[in-house]
Amino acid sequence: MVQTQTSPSSTGALAGKFSKEQLQWLDKAKLFARAITPAEVIASDKENVFRRDLFEKACSAEFSFGSLPFPTTYGGAGGDYVSFSLVNEEFGRRCVPIMSSLGVHVLSQEPIYRFGNDEQKSKYLTAASTGKMLAAFGLTEPNAGSDTAAIETTARIDGSGNYVLNGTKTFITSGASAEFYIVMARLIDPADESAARSGSADGIKPRPESTKRSGQITAFIVERNFEGFAIGQKFDMLGMRGYSTCEIVFNDCLVPKENLLGAHGEGRKVALSSLAKGRVTIAAQCVGWAQGALDACLDNLQRHYRDGVITADAGGMAAKLGDLAVQTEAARVLTFQAARLIDAREPSVTVAAMAKTFASDVAMKVSTEAMNVLGMDGLNPDLLIERIFRDAKAGQIYEGTNQIQRMLIARDLLK
Ligand SMILES: Cc1cc2nc3c(=O)[nH]c(=O)nc-3n(C[C@H](O)[C@H](O)[C@H](O)COP(=O)(O)OP(=O)(O)OC[C@H]3O[C@@H](n4cnc5c(N)ncnc54)[C@H](O)[C@@H]3O)c2cc1C
């Protein structure tokens, strides 16, 4: 592996730790991100509109970000997770409007690589690699967030061996824009479903036996144009805007038997296996947000720095800047360690959880402190910092809240 001296980090703590190929991915990410004007970044956030054109550009042969960490067999770019993390850090730093959808797009291809058959791989992965199809991930439900075992969406087998899905998934990134979705549903007997639908006389629906935890959670690839699929409520969120995040609704949605992903009952395994990698992607995005917030502090403080001397009135703020830089660099080192473990085929759910938790807490902390340093400029909607501050909150919540990640880490230690 060719080592170079360049590094994405501001302090150079990771200098020499990236191969030439990995740094080429970083250069491409910079090229892509810097072609997007600040006005475009602000507009996608304000108008809450998904930039499909940018997504397609990101997946074009020039950039290939949509298939970066996958082998070349089904159109993958043959890169690795360190490179994908470099891209995500750069995208977070510059608030690239498609960042989160791109992360989920890669996250949603993972289970097809791992559990899909050849037909599924050639149909979905090839189209996903070129951006012809955008992929999304449907796990969370109104009554099943952290507790994924509480999934209520049902799947029953009809007379032809196909599946009929009923239920609602919520807060689905790219929900209103994707072409296919990895969906986790509970496999039930038709009799249980009619019991669930009819309910009791007082209107309270009983939860049939097989829709309780004992039911078999199973994964499916659901296309947007399948009969019975609908887009539900769209969310006008505080942060992470411009990702067409919404509910997706299955109303007797017909899913061909060919679209079963993995085996019956393997749904949680399918979901959780890709989330471990997804959390490293989130961690990298959070490092980018922290770096973006640090950049804003630096710009501000440089006004108080003359001929190598920090003016007296800015001394306290400079010490704060040093502290934020330490935390950002520590988050970066942990994140790239987690990515390296994936690339070494030793992925660690625990290290991924540590990286996601630490990096998202750092992003929240650094962006909050940056708002303090910037004073009224912190709230200026024409600057990136207020967007970073709003987006960073989501990093602590999605793909598993930080509280849950801490419990996973503790459980691993106690094993
Ligand atoms: C911007 C955004 C995008 C998202 N995109 C997607 C997506 O593409 N696909 C998808 O499937 N989901 C998505 N989600 C959903 C996300 O994964 C969930 O929000 C997350 O898993 C938490 O679930 P919840 O919001 O229902 O919180 P809850 O599970 O209701 O938790 C609420 C609080 O209780 C705490 N808590 C819960 N259980 C415990 C416990 N046992 N012990 C201690 N504390 C506990 C949590 O830590 C949290 O603080 C997205 C969410 C956001 C905000």
Ligand as a Chemical Component Dictionary entry (heavy atoms), coordinates in Angstrom:
data_LIG
# 
_chem_comp.id                   LIG 
_chem_comp.type                 NON-POLYMER 
_chem_comp.pdbx_formal_charge   0 
_chem_comp.three_letter_code    LIG 
# 
loop_
_chem_comp_atom.comp_id 
_chem_comp_atom.atom_id 
_chem_comp_atom.alt_atom_id 
_chem_comp_atom.type_symbol 
_chem_comp_atom.charge 
_chem_comp_atom.model_Cartn_x 
_chem_comp_atom.model_Cartn_y 
_chem_comp_atom.model_Cartn_z 
_chem_comp_atom.pdbx_ordinal 
LIG C1  C1  C 0 -33.074 12.166 10.580 1  
LIG C2  C2  C 0 -33.489 10.742 10.817 2  
LIG C3  C3  C 0 -33.412 9.819  9.780  3  
LIG C4  C4  C 0 -33.805 8.495  10.008 4  
LIG N1  N1  N 0 -33.737 7.604  8.945  5  
LIG C5  C5  C 0 -34.164 6.330  9.134  6  
LIG C6  C6  C 0 -34.164 5.394  8.035  7  
LIG O1  O1  O 0 -33.748 5.701  6.915  8  
LIG N2  N2  N 0 -34.659 4.142  8.265  9  
LIG C7  C7  C 0 -35.107 3.751  9.473  10 
LIG O2  O2  O 0 -35.531 2.609  9.606  11 
LIG N3  N3  N 0 -35.133 4.608  10.534 12 
LIG C8  C8  C 0 -34.668 5.890  10.388 13 
LIG N4  N4  N 0 -34.682 6.772  11.442 14 
LIG C9  C9  C 0 -35.215 6.345  12.730 15 
LIG C10 C10 C 0 -34.143 6.143  13.791 16 
LIG O3  O3  O 0 -33.352 5.039  13.506 17 
LIG C11 C11 C 0 -34.859 6.076  15.156 18 
LIG O4  O4  O 0 -35.265 7.403  15.445 19 
LIG C12 C12 C 0 -33.976 5.541  16.263 20 
LIG O5  O5  O 0 -33.740 4.176  16.098 21 
LIG C13 C13 C 0 -34.616 5.767  17.656 22 
LIG O6  O6  O 0 -35.918 5.330  17.685 23 
LIG P1  P1  P 0 -37.069 6.296  18.258 24 
LIG O7  O7  O 0 -36.924 7.614  17.595 25 
LIG O8  O8  O 0 -38.363 5.590  18.113 26 
LIG O9  O9  O 0 -36.739 6.500  19.785 27 
LIG P2  P2  P 0 -37.170 5.562  20.990 28 
LIG O10 O10 O 0 -36.739 4.174  20.732 29 
LIG O11 O11 O 0 -38.605 5.812  21.265 30 
LIG O12 O12 O 0 -36.294 6.162  22.155 31 
LIG C14 C14 C 0 -36.624 7.378  22.822 32 
LIG C15 C15 C 0 -35.588 7.588  23.930 33 
LIG O13 O13 O 0 -35.624 6.481  24.849 34 
LIG C16 C16 C 0 -34.349 5.882  24.933 35 
LIG N5  N5  N 0 -34.519 4.434  25.078 36 
LIG C17 C17 C 0 -35.261 3.612  24.316 37 
LIG N6  N6  N 0 -35.172 2.348  24.752 38 
LIG C18 C18 C 0 -34.342 2.373  25.814 39 
LIG C19 C19 C 0 -33.848 1.380  26.707 40 
LIG N7  N7  N 0 -34.166 0.092  26.564 41 
LIG N8  N8  N 0 -32.992 1.767  27.681 42 
LIG C20 C20 C 0 -32.625 3.066  27.833 43 
LIG N9  N9  N 0 -33.075 4.056  27.021 44 
LIG C21 C21 C 0 -33.918 3.710  26.018 45 
LIG C22 C22 C 0 -33.644 6.229  23.637 46 
LIG O14 O14 O 0 -32.252 6.194  23.774 47 
LIG C23 C23 C 0 -34.167 7.640  23.394 48 
LIG O15 O15 O 0 -33.429 8.542  24.163 49 
LIG C24 C24 C 0 -34.285 8.092  11.256 50 
LIG C25 C25 C 0 -34.344 9.034  12.310 51 
LIG C26 C26 C 0 -33.951 10.333 12.106 52 
LIG C27 C27 C 0 -34.028 11.307 13.241 53 
# 
loop_
_chem_comp_bond.comp_id 
_chem_comp_bond.atom_id_1 
_chem_comp_bond.atom_id_2 
_chem_comp_bond.value_order 
_chem_comp_bond.pdbx_ordinal 
LIG C1  C2  SING 1  
LIG C2  C3  SING 2  
LIG C2  C26 DOUB 3  
LIG C3  C4  DOUB 4  
LIG C4  N1  SING 5  
LIG C4  C24 SING 6  
LIG N1  C5  DOUB 7  
LIG C5  C6  SING 8  
LIG C5  C8  SING 9  
LIG C6  O1  DOUB 10 
LIG C6  N2  SING 11 
LIG N2  C7  SING 12 
LIG C7  O2  DOUB 13 
LIG C7  N3  SING 14 
LIG N3  C8  DOUB 15 
LIG C8  N4  SING 16 
LIG N4  C9  SING 17 
LIG N4  C24 SING 18 
LIG C9  C10 SING 19 
LIG C10 O3  SING 20 
LIG C10 C11 SING 21 
LIG C11 O4  SING 22 
LIG C11 C12 SING 23 
LIG C12 O5  SING 24 
LIG C12 C13 SING 25 
LIG C13 O6  SING 26 
LIG O6  P1  SING 27 
LIG P1  O7  DOUB 28 
LIG P1  O8  SING 29 
LIG P1  O9  SING 30 
LIG O9  P2  SING 31 
LIG P2  O10 DOUB 32 
LIG P2  O11 SING 33 
LIG P2  O12 SING 34 
LIG O12 C14 SING 35 
LIG C14 C15 SING 36 
LIG C15 O13 SING 37 
LIG C15 C23 SING 38 
LIG O13 C16 SING 39 
LIG C16 N5  SING 40 
LIG C16 C22 SING 41 
LIG N5  C17 SING 42 
LIG N5  C21 SING 43 
LIG C17 N6  DOUB 44 
LIG N6  C18 SING 45 
LIG C18 C19 SING 46 
LIG C18 C21 DOUB 47 
LIG C19 N7  SING 48 
LIG C19 N8  DOUB 49 
LIG N8  C20 SING 50 
LIG C20 N9  DOUB 51 
LIG N9  C21 SING 52 
LIG C22 O14 SING 53 
LIG C22 C23 SING 54 
LIG C23 O15 SING 55 
LIG C24 C25 DOUB 56 
LIG C25 C26 SING 57 
LIG C26 C27 SING 58 
# 
